[in-house]
Amino acid sequence: MRINGFRNKLIVKLLGAVAISFFVSIGMMTLIIEFILRKYRLNFLIEYPTKFGVFKYNLLLIFLFSIAIFIFMIAFLLIVKKKLVYLKHITKGVHDISSGKLGSTIEVVGKDELTLLAQNINYMSKELENKFEHERQLESTKNELITNVSHDLRTPLTSIIGYLDLLKKGQYDTKIQYQDYLETIYSKSQRLKYLIDELFEYTRLSSPDVKLNLNEVDLTGLLEQITGEYIPIFEKENLNVQKSIPEENICLLMDVEMMVRVYENLFMNAIKYSVKPSEIQISLEVKGSKAVLKVSNKVKKPPVDDLTKLFERSFRGDKARMDNRGTGLGLAISKRIVELHNGVIGAEYKEGWIIFIVEHPISR
């Protein structure tokens, strides 16, 4: 929230208004006594109380004080009228915001505490609007996510129920067909478990209370190990791995189990959507205070025009991607894990290559 040093200018202005009103009332009373009550002045001052009388004296005194107070009030209200009107304007603005007109602002006038109040109200209004819009988007995305995941869960579940019904009714001819049905049920059950686990993992990582098991890890050694484990899988898919990993240690603070999931997800993503046969390039380099990992693979065309959508939790790609295993949460989970480590993950497309980039802050 914005804080400006106005140094209580409003109080100074109010005290100035009081002083000016006081002197105006004194001046007006002087004029009244000098011109209107001139003929009574000597009697009032010299012959009291023998000629003027106590009651008349007190009555005249009350009248004079009343006039002085009235003049003071009129002068004060005329001086602070502009501030009172502005305060009323601020009150109306606050009422509009409380009525649901989030994002509405109040005209900022002057350089005193009322100005600061108007600025802070405007800031609050914008923040409330942004948070409300963010919550609305989250709710919309959540509903879309539930719809997509429900469809994904229903597909294997329907197959499982269908094959179990066939087995229950004995609608199979041979033992081989019976075993095929069991294998299909088992395969669909595993897929259902995978989808449920992925959904629960995303929900867990989305919680503000998620905790990391941070340890200092040599990223160079970790990547060499994971890449080595995946080389047989790459070769089986006719993918040649080109590595560019430095020999020196690059130490990072990370939750190893979580980050391994990110790297494995990027590798599996490259395997699924690469042109085959082709290459997969894995590079690691230090840029300033960051370790930058790049995983690149050739594709026929970019999966989407805006690659940032790949990391949205409700994103569904083209039909080829939808027919593959997953809920569209894999990259969203990876993005959340990287962000929990204060890193950045993104993607770019260049001349037939899609490049996933992970930036890690280096621990010092």
Legacy VTK file of the C-alpha trace (Angstrom):
# vtk DataFile Version 3.0
C-alpha trace
ASCII
DATASET POLYDATA
POINTS 364 float
0.000 0.000 0.000
1.304 3.434 -0.871
2.502 5.617 2.022
3.395 9.239 1.378
4.896 11.643 3.910
2.252 14.345 4.157
3.286 15.173 7.754
-0.206 15.707 9.111
-0.999 18.505 6.664
-4.718 18.019 7.221
-4.327 18.824 10.930
-2.293 21.907 10.075
-4.997 23.042 7.647
-7.739 22.470 10.215
-5.832 24.402 12.872
-5.283 27.159 10.326
-9.014 27.189 9.564
-9.776 27.448 13.280
-7.326 30.337 13.674
-8.662 32.194 10.646
-12.259 31.656 11.789
-11.352 32.945 15.241
-9.781 36.128 13.902
-12.695 36.648 11.500
-15.179 36.340 14.362
-13.110 38.745 16.500
-12.972 41.218 13.619
-16.703 41.002 12.999
-17.445 41.455 16.687
-15.173 44.509 16.750
-17.099 46.003 13.859
-20.434 45.244 15.522
-19.354 46.834 18.798
-17.737 49.791 17.032
-20.589 50.729 14.695
-23.822 49.063 15.829
-23.436 49.305 19.599
-21.387 52.499 19.629
-24.000 54.615 21.374
-24.358 51.996 24.108
-20.665 51.515 24.689
-20.166 54.134 27.425
-23.264 53.078 29.308
-22.189 49.474 28.941
-18.689 50.068 30.250
-19.046 52.973 32.709
-22.617 53.110 34.040
-23.064 49.362 34.524
-24.931 48.157 36.515
-26.738 51.297 37.802
-28.257 52.301 34.506
-27.907 49.272 32.220
-29.120 46.570 34.585
-27.707 43.106 35.348
-30.283 41.212 33.287
-29.839 43.380 30.201
-26.074 43.192 30.599
-26.101 39.384 30.734
-28.559 39.202 27.848
-26.397 41.488 25.730
-23.294 39.469 26.648
-24.978 36.211 25.610
-26.121 37.837 22.366
-22.625 39.050 21.555
-21.089 35.635 22.305
-23.759 33.939 20.176
-22.965 36.208 17.275
-19.239 35.500 17.720
-19.800 31.729 17.754
-22.130 31.905 14.748
-19.599 33.958 12.781
-16.853 31.510 13.799
-18.895 28.509 12.614
-19.824 30.115 9.286
-16.233 31.150 8.611
-14.895 27.689 9.559
-17.437 25.857 7.370
-16.667 28.118 4.403
-12.939 27.436 4.778
-13.233 23.610 5.158
-16.157 23.216 2.728
-13.882 21.905 -0.034
-12.440 19.249 2.275
-15.898 18.231 3.495
-17.101 17.847 -0.096
-14.000 15.746 -0.908
-14.567 13.616 2.191
-18.151 13.033 1.058
-16.781 12.035 -2.352
-14.438 9.519 -0.693
-17.333 8.129 1.369
-19.359 7.627 -1.808
-16.413 5.873 -3.439
-16.042 3.489 -0.488
-19.785 2.787 -0.613
-19.530 1.983 -4.335
-16.666 -0.453 -3.682
-18.535 -2.122 -0.812
-21.547 -2.454 -3.144
-19.527 -4.593 -5.541
-18.025 -2.034 -7.914
-14.523 -3.424 -7.483
-11.842 -1.568 -9.417
-13.616 1.791 -9.197
-11.339 4.624 -8.106
-11.579 7.958 -6.344
-10.193 11.135 -7.873
-6.972 12.054 -6.079
-6.865 15.739 -5.144
-4.368 17.658 -3.011
-1.468 16.454 -0.883
-2.758 15.723 2.608
-4.113 12.801 4.628
-7.341 12.718 2.612
-5.226 12.348 -0.522
-3.361 9.457 1.097
-6.684 7.921 2.110
-7.987 8.169 -1.458
-4.791 6.623 -2.850
-4.966 3.706 -0.410
-8.648 3.140 -1.176
-7.848 3.089 -4.901
-5.035 0.607 -4.258
-7.350 -1.559 -2.157
-10.049 -1.424 -4.838
-7.633 -2.564 -7.554
-6.222 -5.328 -5.345
-9.706 -6.582 -4.504
-10.616 -6.554 -8.195
-7.473 -8.512 -9.096
-8.014 -11.043 -6.319
-11.671 -11.460 -7.203
-10.789 -11.983 -10.869
-8.058 -14.432 -9.868
-10.491 -16.375 -7.694
-13.043 -16.376 -10.495
-10.468 -17.764 -12.915
-9.407 -20.391 -10.370
-13.009 -21.454 -9.911
-13.542 -21.653 -13.663
-10.331 -23.613 -14.153
-11.209 -25.926 -11.284
-14.589 -26.707 -12.819
-12.961 -27.342 -16.185
-10.351 -29.540 -14.518
-13.017 -31.589 -12.747
-14.895 -32.029 -16.024
-11.779 -33.161 -17.906
-10.522 -35.476 -15.175
-13.999 -36.946 -14.660
-14.062 -37.850 -18.352
-10.581 -39.380 -18.114
-11.554 -41.429 -15.049
-14.836 -42.576 -16.572
-13.164 -44.090 -19.671
-11.077 -46.825 -17.961
-13.747 -47.353 -15.325
-16.345 -48.055 -18.014
-13.992 -50.573 -19.659
-13.324 -52.303 -16.327
-17.040 -52.611 -15.569
-17.735 -53.857 -19.103
-15.094 -56.603 -19.031
-16.028 -57.635 -15.487
-19.624 -57.967 -16.637
-18.497 -60.251 -19.478
-16.539 -62.412 -17.037
-19.441 -62.478 -14.588
-21.804 -63.714 -17.301
-19.245 -66.189 -18.599
-19.226 -64.616 -22.047
-15.832 -65.907 -23.163
-14.983 -68.906 -25.327
-11.507 -69.959 -24.304
-9.112 -69.624 -21.412
-6.931 -67.424 -23.603
-9.842 -65.009 -24.099
-10.462 -65.119 -20.346
-6.823 -64.192 -19.712
-7.055 -61.397 -22.297
-10.033 -59.948 -20.462
-8.135 -60.102 -17.166
-5.106 -58.416 -18.718
-7.314 -55.658 -20.114
-8.990 -55.168 -16.720
-5.612 -55.026 -15.009
-4.255 -52.552 -17.588
-7.307 -50.297 -17.258
-7.091 -50.518 -13.451
-3.467 -49.400 -13.548
-4.392 -46.484 -15.771
-7.213 -45.534 -13.412
-4.781 -45.633 -10.483
-2.323 -43.483 -12.408
-4.956 -40.857 -13.176
-6.156 -40.751 -9.568
-2.579 -40.504 -8.256
-1.849 -37.654 -10.671
-4.947 -35.771 -9.563
-4.132 -36.236 -5.872
-0.528 -35.164 -6.473
-1.624 -31.950 -8.143
-4.120 -31.251 -5.349
-1.419 -31.841 -2.721
1.076 -29.564 -4.456
-1.562 -26.841 -4.854
-1.979 -26.642 -1.095
-0.294 -23.620 0.554
0.884 -25.950 3.343
3.035 -28.169 1.125
6.511 -28.699 2.591
9.742 -29.507 0.782
12.424 -31.894 1.987
15.314 -29.662 0.930
18.850 -30.991 0.665
21.958 -29.771 -1.115
22.295 -31.802 -4.310
24.797 -31.888 -7.163
22.570 -31.257 -10.194
25.269 -32.450 -12.618
25.480 -35.894 -11.020
21.688 -36.155 -10.650
21.076 -35.405 -14.342
23.799 -37.818 -15.449
22.170 -40.547 -13.375
18.609 -39.923 -14.613
19.736 -39.570 -18.246
21.667 -42.827 -17.987
18.572 -44.615 -16.698
16.495 -43.316 -19.629
18.982 -43.986 -22.435
17.688 -47.562 -23.033
14.133 -46.184 -23.273
15.288 -43.469 -25.709
17.111 -46.013 -27.864
14.086 -48.301 -27.916
12.032 -45.387 -29.311
14.706 -44.647 -31.994
15.794 -41.473 -30.225
19.469 -40.554 -30.062
20.475 -38.598 -26.955
22.887 -35.671 -27.269
24.137 -34.518 -23.864
25.860 -31.286 -22.923
26.345 -31.529 -19.156
29.390 -29.900 -17.491
31.773 -31.942 -15.357
31.982 -29.507 -12.440
29.532 -29.777 -9.576
26.493 -27.482 -9.554
25.025 -27.513 -6.060
21.340 -26.741 -5.545
18.915 -26.909 -2.655
16.041 -29.140 -3.740
13.574 -31.813 -2.829
15.188 -34.567 -4.895
12.084 -36.745 -5.175
9.979 -33.857 -6.485
12.587 -32.564 -8.950
13.273 -36.046 -10.311
9.584 -36.169 -11.181
9.991 -32.935 -13.165
12.953 -34.270 -15.143
11.279 -37.609 -15.777
8.128 -35.849 -16.929
10.147 -33.786 -19.425
11.911 -36.926 -20.692
8.638 -38.852 -21.071
7.064 -35.855 -22.773
9.950 -35.817 -25.271
9.590 -39.565 -25.888
5.838 -39.351 -26.527
5.791 -36.400 -28.892
9.131 -36.585 -30.730
9.440 -37.273 -34.403
10.918 -40.772 -34.655
13.684 -41.452 -35.444
15.309 -38.191 -34.311
17.381 -36.679 -31.518
16.771 -35.502 -27.974
19.131 -32.830 -26.695
19.780 -32.425 -22.971
21.955 -29.486 -21.898
22.900 -27.869 -18.614
24.763 -24.603 -18.128
25.312 -21.943 -15.504
24.098 -18.424 -16.296
24.868 -15.980 -13.515
23.110 -17.201 -10.376
21.021 -19.783 -12.239
21.498 -23.300 -13.539
19.618 -23.651 -16.825
18.456 -27.073 -17.996
17.130 -27.510 -21.551
15.386 -30.598 -22.915
14.766 -30.344 -26.669
13.049 -32.679 -29.121
11.874 -32.502 -32.726
8.146 -32.245 -33.403
6.059 -32.091 -36.575
4.380 -28.903 -35.415
4.061 -26.905 -32.193
1.362 -28.399 -29.939
-0.248 -24.992 -29.437
0.386 -21.423 -30.550
0.910 -20.135 -27.015
3.295 -22.590 -25.336
2.531 -21.217 -21.877
-0.798 -23.041 -22.129
1.086 -26.335 -21.913
1.575 -25.641 -18.208
-2.055 -24.826 -17.471
-3.765 -27.436 -15.343
-6.831 -27.687 -17.568
-5.014 -27.599 -20.918
-5.850 -30.332 -23.387
-3.783 -30.520 -26.531
-4.601 -31.933 -29.921
-6.241 -35.322 -30.398
-2.909 -37.120 -30.514
-2.052 -35.780 -27.076
-5.502 -36.539 -25.680
-5.291 -40.136 -26.794
-2.059 -40.603 -24.856
-1.771 -41.547 -21.247
-2.323 -38.642 -18.796
-4.740 -35.986 -17.669
-2.933 -32.890 -18.904
-1.672 -32.335 -15.341
1.909 -33.542 -15.825
3.409 -30.219 -16.926
1.164 -28.299 -14.515
2.562 -30.444 -11.678
6.099 -29.840 -12.956
5.490 -26.087 -13.052
4.219 -26.107 -9.477
7.232 -28.110 -8.259
9.707 -25.772 -9.970
7.937 -22.720 -8.546
8.082 -24.230 -5.046
11.859 -24.307 -5.556
11.824 -20.606 -6.594
12.660 -21.603 -10.148
11.092 -20.973 -13.540
9.935 -23.421 -16.208
8.917 -22.520 -19.746
8.912 -23.697 -23.343
9.750 -22.291 -26.760
9.531 -23.491 -30.357
12.324 -22.988 -32.892
12.555 -24.440 -36.374
10.888 -27.751 -35.656
12.264 -28.106 -32.122
10.309 -27.668 -28.909
12.571 -26.700 -26.020
11.606 -27.015 -22.369
13.695 -24.764 -20.132
14.065 -25.085 -16.351
15.922 -22.361 -14.447
17.174 -23.268 -10.967
18.537 -20.722 -8.464
22.019 -21.819 -7.400
22.602 -22.087 -3.639
25.586 -20.092 -2.389
LINES 1 365
364 0 1 2 3 4 5 6 7 8 9 10 11 12 13 14 15 16 17 18 19 20 21 22 23 24 25 26 27 28 29 30 31 32 33 34 35 36 37 38 39 40 41 42 43 44 45 46 47 48 49 50 51 52 53 54 55 56 57 58 59 60 61 62 63 64 65 66 67 68 69 70 71 72 73 74 75 76 77 78 79 80 81 82 83 84 85 86 87 88 89 90 91 92 93 94 95 96 97 98 99 100 101 102 103 104 105 106 107 108 109 110 111 112 113 114 115 116 117 118 119 120 121 122 123 124 125 126 127 128 129 130 131 132 133 134 135 136 137 138 139 140 141 142 143 144 145 146 147 148 149 150 151 152 153 154 155 156 157 158 159 160 161 162 163 164 165 166 167 168 169 170 171 172 173 174 175 176 177 178 179 180 181 182 183 184 185 186 187 188 189 190 191 192 193 194 195 196 197 198 199 200 201 202 203 204 205 206 207 208 209 210 211 212 213 214 215 216 217 218 219 220 221 222 223 224 225 226 227 228 229 230 231 232 233 234 235 236 237 238 239 240 241 242 243 244 245 246 247 248 249 250 251 252 253 254 255 256 257 258 259 260 261 262 263 264 265 266 267 268 269 270 271 272 273 274 275 276 277 278 279 280 281 282 283 284 285 286 287 288 289 290 291 292 293 294 295 296 297 298 299 300 301 302 303 304 305 306 307 308 309 310 311 312 313 314 315 316 317 318 319 320 321 322 323 324 325 326 327 328 329 330 331 332 333 334 335 336 337 338 339 340 341 342 343 344 345 346 347 348 349 350 351 352 353 354 355 356 357 358 359 360 361 362 363
